Amino acid sequence: MKKMSEETGPVGVLVAVGVCAVGVVGLAMAIGAVVPAVGDAMSVKSTGIGGMFGYLFGAVLFGSPSVLGLRALRRHRTAERVLAAQPRDEQAALAGRPIVPLPDGLGLTARWLVAVPLMLLSVSLPYVGQKVLTAWRWVSSDERPLDFGQSGRTFTGEFWAALSENWQLAALPVLVMAGFLVRRTAFGAWPSACRYTALIILVPAILISLSLEKPAVWLRDAAVAAVLIWLSYSLARLTLHVLTRPVACDVVRSTLEILFPLPGQRPRLRLKHDRLVLDRLHQYPWLSWFDDGPNRLVLPWREVRDAQLDEQHDDRSWVPIEGQSRTVAVPAGPAVRITGGDGTWLVPTDTELTAHTIVAVIKNRAG
């Protein structure tokens, strides 16, 4: 949740506040499980100590990540204000340097015509898949009573009935997609946002299945959920690929974020519309959710002085944040040397073409 909040701005706020609200509702229902007056107002069905602990678990599950996300977003906004207040270094711009030509590209309109349906599919797949699984279970059992006037069970009828149950959950994928369409400058976070959305939708359903169903049914539901999460994340990555690959002039002139993962490593280079970011630098990824220390390097375009291909003849490494981050390995082969701010970044690439592309994007956007 922290990563999504840092990368999406208003989208992170929207999702975090929504999930936090679900956590607050869970806390209120936990109180209602033992206080009849509150329980009647909240329509609490599971009462007693067992119900209270169940609702408390749900409140912690949803509330904790959202609080961490909002806290991280506040730190990120503070850092952005500090950067914006810094005076522009006129000598730092790359104006006057030769710019490597890039292809014109398909055009953003063509890219978005393909990307928007993929976005809808990737973000809604977990919700729809969970409803399909529910309808399948209802068709094969007598778990749900027949509606008035219903003569028999059909998959279509049960599917529509499943969609009408807890339909409010559909607001989450709708809000996530709307947020990214409004704030297109942080599209590099789209795969992570889809993964978190899938987890929020499917994990509670699996926990309920674990407590109510037989082991065989629970294992089947868990396997289907795992496949849905993987498919959602893979489709989201495909969406990002459609929008930013091949890297061409139409992408560079836009505000879309262009990602370049470091080969064989967790860190990645993000070429945003207003700055360069080298992130995922924490030595222990899971601890980075709770650590206030720096987890990435940020270099505004106004501070970039040079970017060039730098062929490495020997394996080497460097530490982006001394004592607080993992080592970036730079094997022999093509790399990009980026000079600016208070230091130099050495970014390895898998091919020389990728290195030339990174240099071209930097010189186009920084110039």
Sequence and secondary structure as in RCSB ss.txt:
>XXXX:A:sequence
MKKMSEETGPVGVLVAVGVCAVGVVGLAMAIGAVVPAVGDAMSVKSTGIGGMFGYLFGAVLFGSPSVLGLRALRR
HRTAERVLAAQPRDEQAALAGRPIVPLPDGLGLTARWLVAVPLMLLSVSLPYVGQKVLTAWRWVSSDERPLDFGQ
SGRTFTGEFWAALSENWQLAALPVLVMAGFLVRRTAFGAWPSACRYTALIILVPAILISLSLEKPAVWLRDAAVA
AVLIWLSYSLARLTLHVLTRPVACDVVRSTLEILFPLPGQRPRLRLKHDRLVLDRLHQYPWLSWFDDGPNRLVLP
WREVRDAQLDEQHDDRSWVPIEGQSRTVAVPAGPAVRITGGDGTWLVPTDTELTAHTIVAVIKNRAG
>XXXX:A:secstr
 HHHHHHHTHHHHHHHHHHHHHHHHHHHHHHHHH HHHHHHHT  S HHHHHHHHHHHHHHHHHHHHHHHHHHHH
HHHHHHHHHHS   TTTS TTS        S HHHHHHHHHHHHHHHHHHHHHHHHHHHHHHHHTSSSS   TT 
 S  HHHHHHHHHHTTGGGGHHHHHHHHHHHH GGGGGGHHHHHHHHHHHHHHHHHHHHHHHS HHHHHHHHHHH
HHHHHHHHHHHHHHHHHHH S  HHHHHSS  EEEE TTSS EEEE SSEEEEE   SSGGGGGT  S   EEEE
GGGEEEEEE  BSS EEE SSTTTS  EEE SB EEEEEETTEEEEEE SSHHHHHHHHHHHHHHH 
